[in-house]
Amino acid sequence: MEDREKGQVKYRQGDTVTLEVVRVSEFGVFLDAGTGNSDDDILLHRQQQNKPLQIGDKVTVWLYLDPRKRLTASTKLPNLKEGQLGYAKVLSVTKHGGFVDIGAERGVFLPYSEMRGHVSPDQMVWIKLYRDKSGRQAVTMRVEDDILAISKPAQDVKVGDMVEGTIYNILPEGFFIITRKRFIGFLHRSEAGPDRLDFGQMISARVTHIREDGRLNLSMRAQKDNALVPDGEKILAVLEGRGGKMPYGDGTSPQIIKMKFGLSKAAFKRALGHLMKEGKVRQEEGWTFMVADG
């Protein structure tokens, strides 16, 4: 504790520091705050010690504010340092933001402005630990640039393999995934299946393409042959709802097909061709009709 200035606060909430025990009381020990004023000594409660301590001992602690806004110490240390990424659980959510578990004695604040998507308690999310303008420790879910920085090109992966990963960014076009091996994958919305996906969610998806930069294109849809039946059922359901005929066929735009059937143009054409081959539907002048005996 060299170069101290008397009365100057040396440590802040969120700091992980090694401090010396200067006083012992019946409810804990007091640690030297480095201000030269014993009134600033920091309490480490007996219940928050991982072993008995005596005057002169040095102990590594995490500092937080108690309900009276006083610096308090705990030997339960965070598993993140400032600037680091983590995959952590949301503890609670309020109208101002939430609190996220980083392994320390208290949850760390996730401001509402730093949230992505719909955040709820117990949700696992990607976060980065930082200091806000007031000096308070906080976390953000805006981690896409940081995840790109730690990612690496895919290796020992081939088309058709299944990979597991978590969603770290969502765009109108689809979902960005980082896998367990730090490969980056992209899941287009047309390949995501019917279930709602959100930030932090872990998914299992099939590799459909490996790009030159080592990133992966992914799909959660059944492979083509297996998808024919459920895709065909979607088409038949629309036909039945329209009295057996619809103004959609091979020439319909991909945008309309996606809106009406939730399918890509290629998937629609495969399923429609399969239904025609089975004699269940026919096409005429841009319209598709259900065959009565199909």
Disulfide bonds with the S-S distance in Angstrom:
none
